[in-house]
Amino acid sequence: MPRRAEEIRNAGLGDLLALELPDQHGQMRRLADHLGTNVVLYFYPRDNTPGCTVEGKEFRELYQQFVGLDCAVIGVSTDSVESHRGFAEKHGLPFPLLADTHGELARAFGVLERGMAQRATFVLDREGRVTRSFLEVTPRGHAQRVLNFVRTLLESHRMLGG
């Protein structure tokens, strides 16, 4: 795990919850808007590239299952709002794509490299804590692996009386 991601996992998201980034529609969004919900925050390098397209489409195909588990899906790259809009429309992506054009969120999670977000996914619990990180992600099959983790997490929580 990148050093910064490990720090976040141990200390919590803190000020990152209030960081505002525009989505593909220009609407400003914050991670704090999702407190009370589990969140899959997936970082990817570029819109409309082969791996990123596969990953986005697989999250799209499983999106309703995530929603059924009370889990938001949010994609993040350093591409522009306009690029995200075209990418989301072209592939029918129903979830927000945040335009982290200055790399603030990617840097905070330790996944910014050469001005671009590296492929990584973080699962946040209802309190905004990182419960799992997926690093060095292979796009094909990744969304299913994340969904399986979220199901296991929620089942464990239920078994413990949560």
Contacts in CASP RR format, 6 or more apart in sequence:
PFRMAT RR
TARGET T0000
AUTHOR 0000-0000-0000
METHOD contacts of the structure
MODEL  1
MPRRAEEIRNAGLGDLLALELPDQHGQMRRLADHLGTNVVLYFYPRDNTP
GCTVEGKEFRELYQQFVGLDCAVIGVSTDSVESHRGFAEKHGLPFPLLAD
THGELARAFGVLERGMAQRATFVLDREGRVTRSFLEVTPRGHAQRVLNFV
RTLLESHRMLGG
1 9 0 8 1.000
1 133 0 8 1.000
1 135 0 8 1.000
2 109 0 8 1.000
2 110 0 8 1.000
2 111 0 8 1.000
2 120 0 8 1.000
2 135 0 8 1.000
3 110 0 8 1.000
4 107 0 8 1.000
4 108 0 8 1.000
4 109 0 8 1.000
4 110 0 8 1.000
5 109 0 8 1.000
5 110 0 8 1.000
5 111 0 8 1.000
5 120 0 8 1.000
5 122 0 8 1.000
5 130 0 8 1.000
5 133 0 8 1.000
5 135 0 8 1.000
8 16 0 8 1.000
8 108 0 8 1.000
8 109 0 8 1.000
8 130 0 8 1.000
9 129 0 8 1.000
9 130 0 8 1.000
9 133 0 8 1.000
12 128 0 8 1.000
12 129 0 8 1.000
12 130 0 8 1.000
13 31 0 8 1.000
13 124 0 8 1.000
13 128 0 8 1.000
13 129 0 8 1.000
13 130 0 8 1.000
16 31 0 8 1.000
16 105 0 8 1.000
16 108 0 8 1.000
17 30 0 8 1.000
17 31 0 8 1.000
17 32 0 8 1.000
17 35 0 8 1.000
17 128 0 8 1.000
18 30 0 8 1.000
18 32 0 8 1.000
19 30 0 8 1.000
19 31 0 8 1.000
19 104 0 8 1.000
19 105 0 8 1.000
19 108 0 8 1.000
20 28 0 8 1.000
20 29 0 8 1.000
20 30 0 8 1.000
21 28 0 8 1.000
21 29 0 8 1.000
21 30 0 8 1.000
21 76 0 8 1.000
21 98 0 8 1.000
21 99 0 8 1.000
21 100 0 8 1.000
21 104 0 8 1.000
21 105 0 8 1.000
22 28 0 8 1.000
22 29 0 8 1.000
22 81 0 8 1.000
22 98 0 8 1.000
22 99 0 8 1.000
23 29 0 8 1.000
23 81 0 8 1.000
23 84 0 8 1.000
23 96 0 8 1.000
23 97 0 8 1.000
23 98 0 8 1.000
23 99 0 8 1.000
24 81 0 8 1.000
24 84 0 8 1.000
24 85 0 8 1.000
24 86 0 8 1.000
24 87 0 8 1.000
24 88 0 8 1.000
24 96 0 8 1.000
24 97 0 8 1.000
24 99 0 8 1.000
25 81 0 8 1.000
25 85 0 8 1.000
26 81 0 8 1.000
26 99 0 8 1.000
27 96 0 8 1.000
29 74 0 8 1.000
29 96 0 8 1.000
29 98 0 8 1.000
31 39 0 8 1.000
31 41 0 8 1.000
31 124 0 8 1.000
31 128 0 8 1.000
34 72 0 8 1.000
34 74 0 8 1.000
34 124 0 8 1.000
34 128 0 8 1.000
35 126 0 8 1.000
35 127 0 8 1.000
35 128 0 8 1.000
36 126 0 8 1.000
36 127 0 8 1.000
37 70 0 8 1.000
37 71 0 8 1.000
37 72 0 8 1.000
37 126 0 8 1.000
38 69 0 8 1.000
38 70 0 8 1.000
38 71 0 8 1.000
38 72 0 8 1.000
38 123 0 8 1.000
38 124 0 8 1.000
38 125 0 8 1.000
38 126 0 8 1.000
38 150 0 8 1.000
38 153 0 8 1.000
38 154 0 8 1.000
39 71 0 8 1.000
39 72 0 8 1.000
39 73 0 8 1.000
39 74 0 8 1.000
39 123 0 8 1.000
39 124 0 8 1.000
39 128 0 8 1.000
40 59 0 8 1.000
40 66 0 8 1.000
40 71 0 8 1.000
40 72 0 8 1.000
40 73 0 8 1.000
40 74 0 8 1.000
40 121 0 8 1.000
40 122 0 8 1.000
40 123 0 8 1.000
40 124 0 8 1.000
40 146 0 8 1.000
40 150 0 8 1.000
41 74 0 8 1.000
41 75 0 8 1.000
41 76 0 8 1.000
41 109 0 8 1.000
41 121 0 8 1.000
41 122 0 8 1.000
41 123 0 8 1.000
41 124 0 8 1.000
42 55 0 8 1.000
42 59 0 8 1.000
42 73 0 8 1.000
42 74 0 8 1.000
42 75 0 8 1.000
42 76 0 8 1.000
42 120 0 8 1.000
42 121 0 8 1.000
42 122 0 8 1.000
42 146 0 8 1.000
43 75 0 8 1.000
43 76 0 8 1.000
43 77 0 8 1.000
43 106 0 8 1.000
43 109 0 8 1.000
43 111 0 8 1.000
43 117 0 8 1.000
43 118 0 8 1.000
43 119 0 8 1.000
43 120 0 8 1.000
43 121 0 8 1.000
44 51 0 8 1.000
44 52 0 8 1.000
44 55 0 8 1.000
44 56 0 8 1.000
44 75 0 8 1.000
44 76 0 8 1.000
44 77 0 8 1.000
44 117 0 8 1.000
44 119 0 8 1.000
45 52 0 8 1.000
45 77 0 8 1.000
45 116 0 8 1.000
45 117 0 8 1.000
45 118 0 8 1.000
45 119 0 8 1.000
46 52 0 8 1.000
46 77 0 8 1.000
46 79 0 8 1.000
46 116 0 8 1.000
47 77 0 8 1.000
47 79 0 8 1.000
47 83 0 8 1.000
47 84 0 8 1.000
47 86 0 8 1.000
47 87 0 8 1.000
47 97 0 8 1.000
48 83 0 8 1.000
48 87 0 8 1.000
48 90 0 8 1.000
51 139 0 8 1.000
51 140 0 8 1.000
52 77 0 8 1.000
52 119 0 8 1.000
52 139 0 8 1.000
53 87 0 8 1.000
53 91 0 8 1.000
54 139 0 8 1.000
54 140 0 8 1.000
55 119 0 8 1.000
55 137 0 8 1.000
55 139 0 8 1.000
55 142 0 8 1.000
55 143 0 8 1.000
56 91 0 8 1.000
56 93 0 8 1.000
56 143 0 8 1.000
57 91 0 8 1.000
57 93 0 8 1.000
58 139 0 8 1.000
58 140 0 8 1.000
58 141 0 8 1.000
58 142 0 8 1.000
58 143 0 8 1.000
58 144 0 8 1.000
59 66 0 8 1.000
59 73 0 8 1.000
59 75 0 8 1.000
59 93 0 8 1.000
59 95 0 8 1.000
59 143 0 8 1.000
60 91 0 8 1.000
60 92 0 8 1.000
60 93 0 8 1.000
60 94 0 8 1.000
60 95 0 8 1.000
61 143 0 8 1.000
62 143 0 8 1.000
62 144 0 8 1.000
62 147 0 8 1.000
63 73 0 8 1.000
63 94 0 8 1.000
63 95 0 8 1.000
65 147 0 8 1.000
66 72 0 8 1.000
66 73 0 8 1.000
66 147 0 8 1.000
66 150 0 8 1.000
69 147 0 8 1.000
69 150 0 8 1.000
69 151 0 8 1.000
69 154 0 8 1.000
71 150 0 8 1.000
72 95 0 8 1.000
73 95 0 8 1.000
74 95 0 8 1.000
74 96 0 8 1.000
74 97 0 8 1.000
74 98 0 8 1.000
75 95 0 8 1.000
75 96 0 8 1.000
75 97 0 8 1.000
75 98 0 8 1.000
76 97 0 8 1.000
76 98 0 8 1.000
76 100 0 8 1.000
76 105 0 8 1.000
76 106 0 8 1.000
76 117 0 8 1.000
77 84 0 8 1.000
77 97 0 8 1.000
77 98 0 8 1.000
77 99 0 8 1.000
77 100 0 8 1.000
77 116 0 8 1.000
77 117 0 8 1.000
78 99 0 8 1.000
78 100 0 8 1.000
78 101 0 8 1.000
78 102 0 8 1.000
78 103 0 8 1.000
78 106 0 8 1.000
78 112 0 8 1.000
78 115 0 8 1.000
78 116 0 8 1.000
78 117 0 8 1.000
79 87 0 8 1.000
79 99 0 8 1.000
79 101 0 8 1.000
80 99 0 8 1.000
80 101 0 8 1.000
81 99 0 8 1.000
83 99 0 8 1.000
84 97 0 8 1.000
84 98 0 8 1.000
84 99 0 8 1.000
87 93 0 8 1.000
87 97 0 8 1.000
88 97 0 8 1.000
98 105 0 8 1.000
100 106 0 8 1.000
100 117 0 8 1.000
103 112 0 8 1.000
103 115 0 8 1.000
103 117 0 8 1.000
106 112 0 8 1.000
106 116 0 8 1.000
106 117 0 8 1.000
106 118 0 8 1.000
109 120 0 8 1.000
109 122 0 8 1.000
111 117 0 8 1.000
111 118 0 8 1.000
111 120 0 8 1.000
111 135 0 8 1.000
112 118 0 8 1.000
119 136 0 8 1.000
119 137 0 8 1.000
119 139 0 8 1.000
120 133 0 8 1.000
120 134 0 8 1.000
120 135 0 8 1.000
120 136 0 8 1.000
120 137 0 8 1.000
121 133 0 8 1.000
121 134 0 8 1.000
121 137 0 8 1.000
121 142 0 8 1.000
121 146 0 8 1.000
122 130 0 8 1.000
122 132 0 8 1.000
122 133 0 8 1.000
122 134 0 8 1.000
123 130 0 8 1.000
123 131 0 8 1.000
123 132 0 8 1.000
123 133 0 8 1.000
123 146 0 8 1.000
123 149 0 8 1.000
123 150 0 8 1.000
123 153 0 8 1.000
124 130 0 8 1.000
124 131 0 8 1.000
125 131 0 8 1.000
125 153 0 8 1.000
131 153 0 8 1.000
132 149 0 8 1.000
132 153 0 8 1.000
134 142 0 8 1.000
134 145 0 8 1.000
134 146 0 8 1.000
END
